[in-house]
Amino acid sequence: MRAIFIGLGEAAMSVFHPILLGFAGILLYSSYTLLSESEGDGDEDLSDNKLIAFASSSLDATESYDGDKFFTMVDGVRRATPLLLVLVCVELSDIVFAVDSIPAVFAVTKDPFIVYTSNIWAILNLRSLFTLLASAVEDLVYLRPAVAVVLGFVGCKIGGDFFGYDVSTELSLGIITGVLAAGVAASLILPGDKTDPT
């Protein structure tokens, strides 16, 4: 799916250059969303989640698991189990994350090989380190706003590229690294009650 997204993104940029403004808008919206949402929003009732509601209505899953099976028989009818529902939601979430992660990489490089391999590397590592990262986000309260600032910066960079204002890759990476490092350092140094500053 990532390869398809990247291929479509590259083709769109070569044929229709203003698509960059769309990429910039996605990243700026993601930045705004991160800054405006409170940390407690992550604890919402999952039954109200749009991805879960969509998957549930499409699959008509049972209420209970059947071991490690994706499908089970109920009154002679083959139905999906909640395990398949979980798998579908994970894959749909991956598509949602790709919507802003791929434009963000295109802001740094237009080389599709680098865009693809960096996305795959991130997926492999982030999934392995999920528990550690989830804990880090809770403890490092300024990391979330730092990520939002990075997304906003990258969105502005893409918009600037469209209008002819080029920011070098070296400077971009320096700013991104500096902002993330500042977010981590502020979380470790500044006193507080570990509540979300946004």
Secondary structure, 3 states (H helix, E strand, C coil): CHHHHHHHHHHHHHHCCCHHHHHHHHHHHHHHHHHHCCHHHHHCCHHHCHHHHHHHHHHCCCCCCCCCCCEEEECCEEEECHHHHHHHHHHHHHHHHHHHHHHHHHCCCCCHHHHHHHHHHHHHHHHHCHHHHHHHHHHCCCHHHHHHHHHHHHHHHHHHHHCCCCCCHHHHHHHHHHHHHHHHHHHHHCCCCCCCCC
